[in-house]
Every structure is written in C-alpha cells, then in structure tokens.
Amino acid sequence: MSQSTSLDPSAILASLGIHDATDLQPLRGGADTAMWQVRWNGRQYALRVFRPEQTQVYARELAAMQVAAQGGIPVPEVVRSGSWEDRPVLLLSWIVGETVSKQIQSRPQLVWQLGTVFGRMQAAIHNVSTPAGMDTNGWIEWAGDEPELKTRLYDLPSRKTVLLHLDYHPLNVMASGGQISGVLDWANAAAGDPRADFARTYTILRVEPHTPDGGSLLWNAGRRLFERAWRWGYGRVAGHLDEMALFYAWAGSVMIRDLSPRIGKAGHWLRDEHLGGVRAWRDAWKRRAGIGS
C-alpha cells in the first residue's frame, strides 16, 4: 500500500486550517513522500506529506525553495506548512504544465528546445547562493564505501559551493509551452560543488536503468538527443567544467547506493544485472581519475 492510500488527506488539510478542499486526487510522488492534488478556494494546490523521521529533510527543502525563489528559480510557493501526527506537511502552489519527460513523449519535436532550457535552468540554480548553515560536505558521503574517491573530492582545491538540487531530472522539472515552468522536489538539496549536480544529472540521463529491457531504439535515441541539448544549454550559461572524472565516478557510486536496496524488492522489476551499466560507468571514470590503479 502506498503512503497516499494509507493516509487521510482531509485530516491532514484540517491540521493546516483547511476544511473545505475538494477533488483530492493522489499523485505519484517521490519514493519518500505522499502527495495529492487538491482544490481549494477555486485554485489547485499540491499537498505533500513527509514521513515522521524526515523533519530535517522537510526543513532543508523549505530553506532550499526559499533561496531558489529569491534567486529567480521557478519553484512552488509554500502556501501552508505544519505537521500532522508528527509528519511534516506542505501545501504548495500548483505548477502549470507537465513534466519535461511527459512533454518530450507528447511533443518529440521539442526535444532539443526542452533539453536546452532544461540545461539553462540547472545552470541558473548553480548561480544561487546557499542557505546559511546548510551542510557543504554531506553530498560527498553519498558515495558510500569509496574512501579514495571521497578523499580526492574533499582535497580538491577547485571545489565550489553553490545551491545543488541533486535530483535534477526530467520527472522533477515542469514545462509549459517549451519553457521551464517549475523545478520540484528539493528534498536532496545541498550546498556543494555544481559539478556534482551536473554529474548526477548526466549519470541519470546516460545510464540509469528505466525499464527492464533497456527501452526501444527510438526511445534511447531521443534520450541521447535530450542529453546533448541539456549539456549544450548548461554550457552556454555556465561554461566548461573541469576535472569531471571524479564527479562522474561519484555520481555512479551514488546511483548504485540508491538503487541497490530496490533489487529483488516486492513489486519492483530491478535486478542486480540491471546495475551492470552503472557499475561499468563508475569504474571507467574511476580509472580515468586514477583511482584504484
């Protein structure tokens, strides 16, 4: 049973002082939160409910969205915030449009345009200063049991500190009319080196297993074209990125850490062999960076 079907959205809204919302529709949210689309006072909103142990995640997401909005990034407005049965709760403004992924599927002729603006928006995020007190090193530890890789990243003299989204992919970015209308799901936000965020997105677009069979030739061709447009759009704003082998190896390690708990899980198709491409990606970039050689 999903979180959305096991919780009572009417009671959650009542805890925020809202008793007359209608059309409460569960949404497919992230792996860690439950979400609904609701209608209140003639407008649509998104209700997001965290798990009780996610208080820090909730606070981090609030802080990240606040500074992102101040930096001109289109993010949902926090309309109400509070808690219900120890669960942090957000009522967010509804972002118009549909996910970049869905737009590409319905309007494939826009793949280059959408990829370009997708890259430009990520570069714009990396121009935003970070909230005070946000951890600047935690993202490195996401690599797990990779001591040499993490030491190299800690010691890298060229490290920068900006706002990172760290889950920036076509399902978390909304588009309307060929332009980006909103960036969602800031639960992973951190302060850190923009090359980590770029590398994580690149790894998601290039090697994350999306289907058991790897997808059709046409689907993969569109994915690669979008990836090229994203890199081009990002580079037009942010310029060239150096020393990327370390960051690509890091992103591969993070993906393996994220996906491994899903292997063999009831209701999920992921199997160990599906991570073969991710491991090859990680290991190739580790060799390029001179790690383990």
Wavefront OBJ file of the C-alpha trace (Angstrom):
o trace
v 0.000 0.000 0.000
v 1.363 3.450 -0.948
v 1.648 6.274 1.518
v -1.078 8.220 -0.307
v -3.642 5.431 0.099
v -2.846 4.829 3.773
v -3.181 8.477 4.895
v -6.234 10.726 5.214
v -5.663 13.920 3.203
v -8.798 15.601 4.623
v -7.474 15.232 8.184
v -4.053 16.442 7.072
v -5.544 19.542 5.436
v -7.632 20.187 8.560
v -4.395 20.332 10.569
v -3.421 23.243 8.297
v -6.736 25.001 8.960
v -8.294 23.946 5.637
v -11.700 22.255 5.915
v -13.311 22.923 2.536
v -10.866 21.484 -0.004
v -12.304 19.318 -2.780
v -11.145 16.999 -5.581
v -8.419 15.341 -3.524
v -6.513 13.211 -6.014
v -3.442 11.135 -5.057
v -0.371 11.866 -7.107
v 2.605 9.745 -7.932
v 5.165 11.432 -5.698
v 8.734 10.604 -4.830
v 9.820 7.470 -3.025
v 9.778 9.236 0.340
v 6.690 11.455 0.402
v 2.956 11.163 -0.221
v 1.249 13.723 -2.452
v -2.220 14.832 -3.515
v -3.637 17.374 -5.898
v -6.328 19.374 -4.104
v -8.715 22.171 -4.998
v -9.289 24.966 -2.507
v -10.850 28.408 -2.957
v -11.091 27.820 -6.683
v -7.403 27.023 -7.166
v -5.309 23.878 -7.396
v -2.553 23.013 -4.934
v -0.189 20.162 -4.159
v -0.303 18.610 -0.683
v 2.986 16.959 0.279
v 3.362 14.806 3.393
v 6.704 13.577 4.726
v 7.451 10.648 6.997
v 7.873 11.415 10.737
v 11.650 10.904 10.595
v 12.021 13.394 7.738
v 11.924 16.591 9.786
v 15.401 17.596 8.618
v 14.533 16.808 5.001
v 11.440 18.994 5.317
v 13.445 21.879 6.788
v 16.112 21.543 4.094
v 13.519 21.573 1.333
v 11.843 24.685 2.754
v 15.174 26.518 3.001
v 16.251 25.467 -0.494
v 12.987 26.543 -2.132
v 13.145 29.882 -0.358
v 16.630 30.764 -1.607
v 15.876 29.327 -5.041
v 12.808 31.572 -5.345
v 14.877 34.559 -4.250
v 17.363 33.653 -6.980
v 14.674 33.702 -9.668
v 14.175 29.935 -9.956
v 10.528 28.940 -10.547
v 9.587 26.805 -7.555
v 6.269 26.092 -5.845
v 5.154 28.697 -3.331
v 4.714 27.399 0.193
v 1.072 28.280 0.976
v 0.795 26.457 4.312
v 3.210 24.384 6.380
v 2.803 22.404 9.582
v 2.605 18.850 10.878
v 0.074 16.037 11.213
v 0.704 13.135 13.581
v 4.406 14.062 13.659
v 4.574 14.169 9.865
v 5.791 17.434 8.307
v 3.269 18.795 5.807
v 3.482 21.315 2.961
v 0.680 22.835 0.900
v 2.296 24.127 -2.285
v 1.073 26.211 -5.185
v 0.313 24.206 -8.306
v 2.887 24.496 -11.093
v 1.319 24.762 -14.558
v 2.368 22.442 -17.341
v 3.592 18.876 -17.253
v 6.880 17.172 -16.582
v 9.649 17.608 -19.120
v 9.555 13.832 -19.582
v 5.867 13.867 -20.470
v 6.283 16.862 -22.802
v 9.010 15.044 -24.703
v 6.767 11.998 -25.091
v 3.794 14.019 -26.338
v 5.791 16.559 -28.385
v 9.054 14.896 -29.508
v 9.721 17.732 -31.928
v 10.548 19.878 -28.875
v 13.261 17.570 -27.523
v 16.159 19.887 -28.420
v 14.407 23.025 -27.166
v 13.364 21.339 -23.924
v 16.819 19.888 -23.371
v 18.403 23.305 -23.890
v 16.150 25.145 -21.429
v 16.492 22.229 -19.010
v 20.266 22.775 -19.039
v 19.998 26.532 -18.754
v 17.741 26.214 -15.729
v 20.169 23.918 -13.936
v 22.975 26.393 -14.605
v 20.755 29.145 -13.178
v 20.275 27.091 -9.992
v 24.058 26.939 -9.675
v 24.171 30.724 -9.583
v 22.093 30.787 -6.388
v 23.816 31.285 -3.036
v 23.150 28.609 -0.439
v 21.100 28.988 2.750
v 23.097 29.778 5.859
v 24.004 26.673 7.827
v 23.436 24.191 5.011
v 25.959 21.329 5.094
v 28.673 21.771 2.440
v 30.271 18.316 2.637
v 27.425 15.864 3.135
v 26.980 15.204 -0.585
v 30.466 13.665 -0.804
v 29.498 10.978 1.704
v 26.674 9.821 -0.578
v 29.316 7.811 -2.471
v 29.301 5.182 0.283
v 32.256 2.831 0.622
v 34.610 4.743 -1.672
v 37.345 6.113 0.638
v 39.860 7.083 -2.063
v 37.233 8.785 -4.212
v 35.835 10.719 -1.252
v 39.310 11.773 -0.063
v 40.099 13.101 -3.538
v 36.880 15.121 -3.549
v 37.481 16.515 -0.056
v 41.009 17.569 -1.056
v 40.056 19.050 -4.422
v 41.325 22.670 -4.337
v 38.898 23.808 -7.032
v 35.752 22.903 -5.077
v 32.982 25.498 -5.178
v 29.886 26.000 -3.050
v 26.513 26.778 -4.628
v 22.939 25.526 -4.328
v 22.581 21.960 -5.626
v 19.309 20.246 -6.424
v 20.817 16.725 -6.600
v 17.737 15.119 -8.102
v 17.501 17.197 -11.262
v 15.949 15.055 -13.981
v 13.013 15.293 -16.431
v 10.451 13.953 -13.936
v 11.230 16.692 -11.394
v 11.111 19.639 -13.791
v 7.890 21.050 -15.233
v 7.483 22.651 -18.650
v 4.816 24.640 -20.419
v 4.959 25.951 -23.968
v 8.500 24.700 -24.451
v 9.819 26.588 -21.393
v 10.565 25.521 -17.837
v 7.645 26.399 -15.552
v 8.867 24.904 -12.271
v 11.522 22.852 -10.504
v 10.097 20.377 -7.981
v 11.282 18.037 -5.198
v 14.097 19.794 -3.344
v 14.401 17.079 -0.691
v 18.007 16.294 -1.713
v 19.122 19.938 -1.910
v 22.571 20.706 -0.569
v 25.371 23.235 -0.668
v 28.266 21.998 -2.730
v 30.157 21.854 -5.992
v 27.981 22.369 -9.095
v 29.965 19.647 -10.864
v 28.370 17.083 -8.516
v 24.860 18.156 -9.541
v 25.823 18.159 -13.230
v 27.419 14.717 -12.910
v 24.385 13.293 -11.116
v 22.036 14.513 -13.854
v 24.368 13.224 -16.574
v 24.516 9.803 -14.928
v 20.722 9.666 -14.587
v 20.264 10.560 -18.254
v 23.011 8.276 -19.526
v 22.977 5.044 -17.506
v 20.111 4.840 -15.000
v 18.028 1.736 -15.784
v 14.494 2.939 -16.604
v 12.919 -0.265 -17.914
v 13.736 -3.975 -17.581
v 14.585 -4.275 -21.301
v 16.501 -1.009 -21.631
v 13.866 0.711 -23.783
v 13.353 0.898 -27.550
v 15.955 2.182 -30.002
v 13.786 5.229 -30.732
v 13.357 5.964 -27.005
v 17.089 5.762 -26.378
v 17.857 7.946 -29.398
v 15.534 10.634 -28.016
v 17.148 10.285 -24.598
v 20.616 10.851 -26.067
v 19.464 13.861 -28.100
v 17.899 15.390 -24.991
v 21.120 14.753 -23.065
v 23.182 16.542 -25.750
v 20.797 19.511 -25.715
v 20.953 19.664 -21.901
v 24.771 19.708 -21.907
v 24.790 22.363 -24.617
v 22.271 24.567 -22.775
v 24.118 24.218 -19.477
v 27.461 25.050 -21.057
v 26.089 28.171 -22.750
v 25.363 29.605 -19.306
v 27.937 28.016 -17.009
v 30.866 27.418 -19.341
v 33.223 24.443 -19.381
v 33.529 22.152 -16.368
v 36.931 20.701 -15.444
v 38.054 17.595 -13.504
v 34.792 15.815 -14.188
v 36.067 12.226 -13.948
v 35.985 12.388 -10.149
v 32.408 13.667 -10.176
v 31.149 11.118 -12.720
v 32.690 8.330 -10.620
v 30.996 9.840 -7.559
v 27.626 10.019 -9.318
v 27.885 6.387 -10.416
v 28.653 5.325 -6.843
v 25.671 7.333 -5.574
v 23.340 5.714 -8.096
v 24.471 2.234 -7.074
v 23.929 3.157 -3.426
v 20.437 4.494 -4.227
v 19.258 1.616 -6.406
v 20.769 -1.391 -4.641
v 18.086 -1.524 -1.873
v 15.400 -1.913 -4.565
v 16.899 -5.089 -6.038
v 14.517 -8.001 -5.546
v 12.036 -5.847 -3.656
v 8.418 -6.915 -3.999
v 6.685 -5.012 -6.780
v 9.918 -3.739 -8.363
v 11.475 -5.129 -11.545
v 15.050 -4.101 -10.725
v 17.589 -6.939 -10.574
v 21.316 -6.953 -9.943
v 22.129 -7.321 -13.635
v 20.350 -4.051 -14.384
v 23.096 -2.208 -12.498
v 25.831 -3.577 -14.751
v 25.903 -0.457 -16.889
v 26.055 1.791 -13.822
v 28.970 -0.175 -12.380
v 30.797 -0.001 -15.703
v 30.249 3.771 -15.788
v 31.561 4.204 -12.235
v 34.588 2.015 -12.799
v 35.513 3.633 -16.112
v 35.511 7.099 -14.566
v 37.453 5.867 -11.534
v 40.152 4.614 -13.910
v 40.113 7.956 -15.740
v 40.598 9.696 -12.386
v 43.440 7.343 -11.417
v 41.552 5.726 -8.538
v 42.408 2.159 -7.686
v 45.090 1.924 -10.352
l 1 2 3 4 5 6 7 8 9 10 11 12 13 14 15 16 17 18 19 20 21 22 23 24 25 26 27 28 29 30 31 32 33 34 35 36 37 38 39 40 41 42 43 44 45 46 47 48 49 50 51 52 53 54 55 56 57 58 59 60 61 62 63 64 65 66 67 68 69 70 71 72 73 74 75 76 77 78 79 80 81 82 83 84 85 86 87 88 89 90 91 92 93 94 95 96 97 98 99 100 101 102 103 104 105 106 107 108 109 110 111 112 113 114 115 116 117 118 119 120 121 122 123 124 125 126 127 128 129 130 131 132 133 134 135 136 137 138 139 140 141 142 143 144 145 146 147 148 149 150 151 152 153 154 155 156 157 158 159 160 161 162 163 164 165 166 167 168 169 170 171 172 173 174 175 176 177 178 179 180 181 182 183 184 185 186 187 188 189 190 191 192 193 194 195 196 197 198 199 200 201 202 203 204 205 206 207 208 209 210 211 212 213 214 215 216 217 218 219 220 221 222 223 224 225 226 227 228 229 230 231 232 233 234 235 236 237 238 239 240 241 242 243 244 245 246 247 248 249 250 251 252 253 254 255 256 257 258 259 260 261 262 263 264 265 266 267 268 269 270 271 272 273 274 275 276 277 278 279 280 281 282 283 284 285 286 287 288 289 290 291 292 293
